[in-house]
Structure formats: structure tokens, C-alpha cells
Amino acid sequence: MTAVDAPAMHDGTYDTRRAWLDGVNPVTKIVLALLLSVPLFASIDVTSALVAIALQLACIPLTGLGALTVLKRMLPIIVFAPVAGVSMLLYAEPGGTVYWSFWYATISDESIALAVAVCLRVIALGLPTILLFGRTDPTELADALAQVAKLPSRFVLGVLAGTRTLGLFLDDWRSMQLARRARGVGDTGAVRRFFSMAFVLLVFAVRRGTKLAMAMEARGFGSGIPRTWARPSRLHPRDALALLGGIAIMALAIGAAVAVGTFRFVWS
């Protein structure tokens, strides 16, 4: 991992030290993300979500990410999580004390509890992805998908090429902003400027994608010949340990909800 790929620390430097999670195979991380997410759909309660979030946050030192980095990446999820709870707050089956009612919308003790539970569940579902893939190199992920998951090489290489070009979008956007500002047309009409630049960025993306596809086809990436891989991707005992840890986190979260009597099956 290079200094460019490593996450920025609070003092502006980059943490290039190899964390424990860096030794886990990317395919194992995908399975681990499912293990940390799917069981949470079984119940809508506050306890299991809070326990899952607390245990996941306790694993931050294993990821190599700084707490501030995790908070910054979680900020969009934290901001938009309440949106997911609005429908529960207004349209869930009322129960307990009713505080407000208008037509089909009713706010009661039951709907408030469900809304809070849904908001926390959204955070608990988004946190594992940030922790697991915050330092994962796209090339290592492609190697693992092709060699461990046995996905078609053409699909894997196409996804890798597309992922590598995502970072160019930000550079193109900054370049267009600086160019328009240098010409004196970048300080007014924010809405119009946004859609104009977005259209230009779309044109750039189509052109770049076309050139990239032609270059990859010319170099034989689209052939059906079995490919070899420069860097082997294998499973190790650490992968089994990571999966056991994910199972333990979910078992403790669901078990805590059952123990305190807040477990509520999603279909009940």
C-alpha cells in the first residue's frame, strides 16, 4: 500500500503501517460484511443495533483507520439515517401514548421507538463497510475475486479499470472549477454551473471509458484465454479468525437483545 492509498491521519500525514485487517483476504471481508449486516435484518430493536455498533467501534484499532477518519466517512450515513426513520415515526402501528395524529400519520411511543431503532440500524449496517474496505486496495480485491471467488477475469478486470478511474472524476471537477474561475464565470449561478459541469463530466467519462475499453481490448483483456495473475491471493488462518470474530459480534448483539427482552422479529 502506498502513501497515496493509505488513509490520512489527523495531523495530515498518512498511516502506512500494516494493520491486522490488512492481512485478511478481500473476499473474506465481503463475507464478513454480510455476516455483520444480514442478521441485523432479523430484528428491529435498539439493543442489538447499539451492541453491534459498540463492538464494531471497538475493532477500529484492527483496521488501521483513525477514529477521525471513520467519523468523517460515517458523517453522510449519520446525517441521512434519520430520513430512514421518518416513515416509521409517522406511519408505524401506534402504541402507548399518542403525541400527535393527522390522517394516516401518528406519532406514539411505539413509532418513536421504531424510528430510533431504524436509525441506529442504518448506522450499524453502514459501519462495517467503512471499517472493512477503508484500506482495501482495488487491485488486491480484483486478485481475490478472480482467484478465490473464481469470478470471470473479464468482469473482474473491467470492474478494476472502472474503479481506478473514479478518482479522476474529482480531479476533472477541480480542474473545471479552476478553469471557469480563471475565466471569470465561476462565481455566479451555482445551480446552473453545477448542471453544466456535471454534463461536461459525463462527456469526459464516456470518452475516457471508450478509450479505456478499446485499449483493454487491444491488449487482449477481452479474450477467453485463461489468465495468469502476478500476485497470488490465498486464504489464511487469519481469515477464519476474522469470520469467527464477525459471528461472535452478531451473536452478542442478537443475544443481548433477547436477554433484555427487546428482540422483535421484523415480521412480527
N, C-alpha and C positions, 0 to 999 in steps of 0.2 A: 504494500500500500504506500502510495506516495504522499507527500505533504499536501498535495492538491486535493487528494481524495479524503484525507483524514479530516475529522470534524474540528471546527475552530473552538478553542477554549476561551474562557472569559477574558484572558489578557491579550487576545488577538493572535496567539500562537496556535500551532496545530499539534495534537496529540498523536504521535506516530508510534507509540508503544503498542505492542500487540496485546490485545485484551483476551480474556478467556473465551469469549464468544467468537472471536475471530477464527478459532480453530475448529468451530462447528461447521459441518458441510452446509452450503446454502439450501440444498434440498431438505435437510433436516430442519432448517429454520422455517421453511414453508410448512412442513408438517407440524412443527411446534406452534406456529402462528394459528393453525387450525385447532390444535389442542387447547390453546388458550382462549379461543373465541367461541367455538361451536357449543361447548357446554353452557356458556352463559345464556344461550337462547332458550334453555330449558326452564328458566325461572325468571320472573320479573320481581326482584326484591332488592332492597338497598344493601343488605348484609353481604350477600355473595359478591356484589359489584365492588363494595368498599374493601373487602378482604382481598379480592383479586388485584385491585389497584395497588393496595399497600404492599402485597407480596411482589408484584411486578416492579414497583419502585425500589424495593429492597435489592433487586437484581441489577440495578444501574451500574454498580462498580464492575460487574462482569462484562458489560457491553463496551466499555471504553469510552462511552459518551459522558460529557459533563452534565450536571444537573441543569445548568442554564441552557445548554443546547437542547436537552429533552423538553424543557419548558417552552422554548421558542417554537419547536416543531409541533408541540401539542397545542399551541395557542389557537390555531384555526379550529381544531376539534372542540376545545373548551368553549370558544365563542359561539359556535353553531350547535353545540349539544342541546342547549335549551330549546332550539327550534323543534327537535325531535320530541320533546316532552309537551309541547303545546297541545297537540291533538289529544294526548292522554289527559291533560289538565282540563280541557274543555268538554271532551266527548266520552270519557271513560264512564263506566257504570257508577252512578253516585252511591256513596255510602258514608255513614257517620253524619257529621254536621254539614249542612249545605250552606255555603257562604254567599253564593251568587248563582243566579239562574236566569237564562234568557233563551227562549225557544228550545233548541236541542242542546245548547251549551249549558253545562252545570259544573260549578266548582265546589267540591266537597273534600272531606278528609281523605276519602279513598282515591279520588282523582289526583290530589296533591301528592300523595304517597307514590302513586304510579308514575307521575310525571318526574319526580325526583329520581326514582329507580331507573327510568328510561334514560335520563340524562347521564347518570353515573355509568350505566351500561354502555352507552356510546363511547365514553372515555375509556372504559375497560376494554372495549373492542379495538379501539384505535391505538392504544398504548403499546401492545405487543409488536405491531408492525414497525413502529418507530424504533423500539429498542432492538429488534432483531435485525432490521435491514438498514439501520442508520450508518453502518460502516461496511456494508457488503459491497464488494467490487462487482460491477456488472459482468466483467469477463469471468470471474470466478463463478458467478451464478450461471452463466451460459455453459461453462465447462461442466458444472454439476448437473444441469438439466439434460445435457446431451449424454454424459457418461453414466450418471447414477439413475436419473429418471428415464433415460432411454428415449427422450423426445427426438423427433426428426431434426437432423442437423440444419436443414434449410430453414425450418421455423425458428430454431434457436439462434442462428446467425442473423436472421432478419430482425428478430427482437433485439439482439445485442446492438446491431447497427442503428436501429431506431432509438435505442436508449442513449447511445453515445451522442446522438445529435440533439437531444433535449437541451443540454446545456448551452448549445449555440443559440437557442431562441432568446435567452436572456441577453447574450452579447449583442444580437441583432437589435433587440428592443432598445438597449442602452445606446447603441450607435445611431439609431434613428432619432432618438430623443436629442442627442448632442448635435446631430446634423440639422434638425429642424430649429433648435435653439440658436445655432450659429447663423442661420438664415433669417432669424427674427420672427419665426412663425410657431414657436414652441411654447409661448406663454399665455395664449388665449384659446378659448374654445376647447376646454378639456374633453368634453364628451365627443365632439366631432373629431378631435385629434386622436382619441383612443380608437374609434372605429376605423379611421383612416390608417393608422399604424397597424391595427390588427389585420386589415385586409392585405397590407404590404407584407406583413409577416407570414400570412397564409401563402402568398405568392412565392416568397422565399422558400418556405417549407416544401411546397410542391416541386419547385425547381431542384432543390437540394435532394429531395427524395428520388426524383427521376434520375439525376446524375449518379446518385449512390447505387440505385438498383442496376443501372447499366454497367457501372464499374464492377460491382459484385458479380454480375452475370458474365462479364468478360473474363473475370479471373476464376471462373468455374465454381462459384459458390452455389449455383443453382443446379448443378449436375447431380445425378443419382448415385454417383460413385461413393462408396463408404469412406468417410473422412477419418483422418487421424487427428489427435489432439496434442498440442505441445505440452500442456500441463495436465497431468493426471488428477482426477478428482475421485477420492475414495472416502468410504465411511470408516470411522474410528470409534473406539470405546467412548470417547467424549460425546459422540452423537447420541449414544444410548443414554448416557448420563443426563444430557440436556432434555431428552424426551421424558425421562423419569422425573426430572425436576418440573417440567410442564404439567405432567399428570398429577404430581403432588400439589402444585399450586391450585389446580382446578378442584381436586378432591377436598382440599382445605376450605376453599371458598364455598363450594356447594355444601360441604359438611357443616360449616359454621351457620349457614342459613337454615339448615334442617335442625341444628341443635338449638337455635334461639327461636325456632318456630315461625320464621318469616318466609321460608321457602314456599313459593307459589308457582305451580306449574303454569306454563304460558297459556295453555288451552283451558285452564280451569276458570 
